[in-house]
Amino acid sequence: METEPALIDPQRFPDVRTSDFRAADGTPTYIVPAAKVVEILRYLRDVERFTMLEDVTAIDWYPKEPRFQVVYNLLSIERQKVIRIKVDLPAQNPTIATVTNLWPGANWYEREVFDLFGINFEGHPDLRRIELPEDWDGHPLRRDYPVTGPRRANLPANWIRVEGRSGSPQ
């Protein structure tokens, strides 16, 4: 049985490694250094023809270090292939370069990751919360975020609203 060649040339990018984690969907997954993410994603878009950015998301591996991984899912319609790129980031000041210059649609994906995980995208044209109010305290998809959420000064601790209903609390 012949193995398929690597989608990322190991001669050109020697610091890229194949992920040890086997994806259930079989997507080839690579770990790339944060400093080279834009260069590698540009190579995948322009040379390997992964022209569609399907998604940008993140994983919080708390309490492990590196704590975060930013995950890029790419699609080549022309080649009918998918690839997943993961970038490790530390717990302290998790920052990565934006890819909005490669894919303008990354704008909202990066804002969502910023909002829910607190990961900064350097050079992003409009990095602000997208789902939660601007005054929200913390990032709810971090594993150390309190399950009950932050205490809001104007709500008593036992205030519950039935899902999908407005009006007075139960």
PLY file of the C-alpha trace (Angstrom):
ply
format ascii 1.0
element vertex 170
property float x
property float y
property float z
element edge 169
property int vertex1
property int vertex2
end_header
0.00 0.00 0.00
1.41 3.36 -1.07
1.27 6.22 1.42
0.11 9.64 0.31
2.82 12.34 0.27
2.75 14.99 2.99
0.64 18.04 2.20
3.28 20.28 3.77
6.76 19.88 2.30
9.09 18.86 5.19
12.11 20.20 3.27
10.56 23.65 3.00
9.06 23.69 6.50
11.24 21.49 8.76
9.66 22.82 11.98
6.16 21.56 11.03
5.23 18.23 12.53
2.39 15.80 12.04
-0.03 15.75 14.96
0.16 12.69 17.22
-3.60 12.97 17.66
-5.49 10.86 15.10
-8.62 12.71 14.00
-11.76 10.57 13.88
-12.64 12.10 10.51
-9.22 11.23 9.08
-8.24 14.84 8.36
-4.44 15.21 8.06
-3.40 17.42 10.97
-0.18 19.38 11.39
1.28 21.37 14.27
2.98 24.58 13.11
4.92 27.21 15.07
3.02 30.42 15.80
5.75 32.54 14.22
5.28 30.78 10.85
1.51 30.32 10.73
0.85 33.07 8.17
3.70 31.90 5.92
2.52 28.28 6.03
-1.15 29.13 5.52
-0.21 31.37 2.56
1.79 28.45 1.10
-1.19 26.12 1.56
-3.53 28.64 -0.09
-1.32 29.68 -3.01
0.76 26.58 -3.77
-1.27 23.64 -2.47
-4.60 25.30 -3.46
-6.36 25.15 -0.08
-8.34 28.22 -1.03
-11.21 27.92 1.44
-10.89 28.62 5.15
-13.71 26.55 6.62
-13.23 27.47 10.26
-10.97 28.91 12.94
-11.50 27.67 16.46
-9.49 26.94 19.60
-8.91 24.30 22.25
-8.08 24.93 25.90
-5.89 22.14 27.33
-5.83 23.62 30.86
-3.91 22.81 33.06
-1.39 21.61 30.44
1.17 23.89 28.84
1.06 25.02 26.11
-2.48 25.69 27.19
-4.17 26.72 23.95
-4.30 25.52 20.37
-5.72 27.61 17.56
-7.15 25.34 14.87
-7.53 26.19 11.17
-9.61 23.90 8.94
-8.88 24.35 5.22
-10.48 22.93 2.09
-9.16 22.55 -1.45
-12.20 22.29 -3.70
-9.94 21.80 -6.72
-8.06 18.87 -5.12
-11.00 17.63 -3.03
-8.85 17.53 0.11
-9.02 18.92 3.62
-6.25 19.76 6.06
-6.17 20.87 9.69
-3.49 23.19 11.06
-2.97 23.58 14.81
-0.85 26.20 16.55
0.21 25.88 20.20
-0.01 29.01 22.37
1.01 29.60 25.99
-1.36 30.37 28.85
0.24 33.77 29.46
-0.58 36.27 26.69
-1.84 33.86 24.01
-1.26 35.82 20.81
-1.10 34.83 17.15
-1.04 36.76 13.87
-4.34 37.35 12.12
-5.08 35.62 8.82
-7.68 38.16 7.70
-5.20 39.34 5.04
-5.31 35.81 3.52
-9.01 35.13 4.07
-11.19 38.16 4.89
-13.82 35.73 6.25
-11.45 34.91 9.13
-12.54 38.20 10.68
-15.56 36.82 12.52
-13.96 33.46 13.35
-11.03 35.23 15.03
-13.36 37.58 16.88
-15.29 34.58 18.21
-12.09 32.88 19.42
-10.99 36.16 21.02
-14.38 36.59 22.71
-14.77 33.05 24.05
-11.12 32.03 24.70
-9.30 35.36 25.13
-6.74 34.64 22.39
-5.43 37.80 20.72
-5.01 38.05 16.95
-2.24 40.52 16.24
-3.03 42.84 13.33
-6.75 42.05 13.31
-8.72 44.98 11.83
-11.54 44.96 14.42
-10.72 42.69 17.37
-13.60 43.07 19.82
-16.25 40.84 21.33
-18.74 39.40 18.88
-21.13 37.34 21.03
-20.89 38.68 24.58
-21.40 42.24 25.82
-18.28 44.43 25.80
-18.34 44.61 29.63
-18.44 40.81 30.09
-15.85 39.55 32.56
-13.72 36.65 31.32
-13.87 34.16 28.48
-16.48 31.40 28.95
-14.85 28.64 26.88
-11.73 28.63 29.03
-11.69 25.51 31.17
-11.03 27.51 34.36
-14.05 29.77 33.78
-16.62 29.38 36.59
-19.43 27.01 35.57
-22.02 29.38 36.99
-20.57 32.32 35.06
-19.63 35.65 36.56
-21.71 37.22 39.29
-23.65 40.16 37.95
-24.23 42.85 40.55
-27.82 43.47 39.47
-28.95 39.81 39.70
-29.47 37.77 42.89
-27.66 34.41 43.06
-30.91 32.40 42.84
-32.40 34.31 39.89
-33.43 31.81 37.19
-35.23 32.47 33.93
-36.95 29.58 32.15
-35.19 28.93 28.83
-36.78 30.87 25.97
-39.13 32.91 28.15
-39.08 36.54 29.10
-40.64 38.06 32.14
-40.12 37.63 35.85
-37.87 34.92 37.28
-39.21 31.61 38.63
0 1
1 2
2 3
3 4
4 5
5 6
6 7
7 8
8 9
9 10
10 11
11 12
12 13
13 14
14 15
15 16
16 17
17 18
18 19
19 20
20 21
21 22
22 23
23 24
24 25
25 26
26 27
27 28
28 29
29 30
30 31
31 32
32 33
33 34
34 35
35 36
36 37
37 38
38 39
39 40
40 41
41 42
42 43
43 44
44 45
45 46
46 47
47 48
48 49
49 50
50 51
51 52
52 53
53 54
54 55
55 56
56 57
57 58
58 59
59 60
60 61
61 62
62 63
63 64
64 65
65 66
66 67
67 68
68 69
69 70
70 71
71 72
72 73
73 74
74 75
75 76
76 77
77 78
78 79
79 80
80 81
81 82
82 83
83 84
84 85
85 86
86 87
87 88
88 89
89 90
90 91
91 92
92 93
93 94
94 95
95 96
96 97
97 98
98 99
99 100
100 101
101 102
102 103
103 104
104 105
105 106
106 107
107 108
108 109
109 110
110 111
111 112
112 113
113 114
114 115
115 116
116 117
117 118
118 119
119 120
120 121
121 122
122 123
123 124
124 125
125 126
126 127
127 128
128 129
129 130
130 131
131 132
132 133
133 134
134 135
135 136
136 137
137 138
138 139
139 140
140 141
141 142
142 143
143 144
144 145
145 146
146 147
147 148
148 149
149 150
150 151
151 152
152 153
153 154
154 155
155 156
156 157
157 158
158 159
159 160
160 161
161 162
162 163
163 164
164 165
165 166
166 167
167 168
168 169
